[in-house]
Amino acid sequence: MIRLTDVVKEYPNGVHALNGLTMEIQDGEFVFMVGPSGSGKSTVIKVLIGEVEPTQGRVMVNGFSLRNIKERQIPLLRRTVGVIFQDFRLIEHKSVYDNMVFAMRAVGAGPKEIKKRIPYCLDLVGLANKSRRLPSELSGGEQQRVAIARALLNNPSTIIADEPTGNLDPARSLEIMRLLERINALGTTVLVVTHEKDLVERFDKRVVMLERGRVVSDGIGYYGRRAKAQ
């Protein structure tokens, strides 16, 4: 479960990114988070993965309290959360398989776990036959599927996708969203941060809209329902 309660984040330069934000995502939900530039979406992601601490408020992610999380707990938190970025973040000189090995070794996975988990995740995203390709030999959509497979390596309970279709054409964007929908159907909680209204409207999912660091609507469809005043 993800729960943010009255969360405030003020950066050292004086920017108030979050202003009493409250929201909750239940285990197994699929949620879109939308909002204009500067609405706080990126800061929410940073807070959820322990990259920044909230100035005020309470944040719970998969049983971890992030208000004052200890440094040694952050790797444990991140094993429960897979993150997918817009720019893929693949190592260009390493094959797909070696990119996956690198990610698993970074969290201390052993050889047996690596040998078992990588083929499973690549098969899940439809890339079992491209494990020896370099990222440059793949299309943009295929590179994003590698990034999704990598996010699944540690069998996380939650996937956070930050503009996962931002560099893709409409057909590939829909393909990636369908894949995330299938992953959600397997029981994984999915939070997709995006600005693509047309894409969001193709899915009958919960949509949380942010403005100026607060939730302004929350419900099914792009405009959801107006949130209670915070």
Protein Blocks (a to p, Z undefined) as FASTA:
>chain_A
ZZdehiacddfkopafbghiacdddehiacddeddehilmmmmmmmmnopaccfbdcdde
ehiafklgcfklmmmmmmmpccddfklopafkbcfklmmmmmmmmnopafklmmmmmmmm
mmmnopmmmmmpcfklpcfklmmmmmmmmmmmnopabdcdehkllmpcfklmmmmmmmmm
mmmmnopacddddfblklmmmpccdddddeehiafbdcedjklpadddZZ
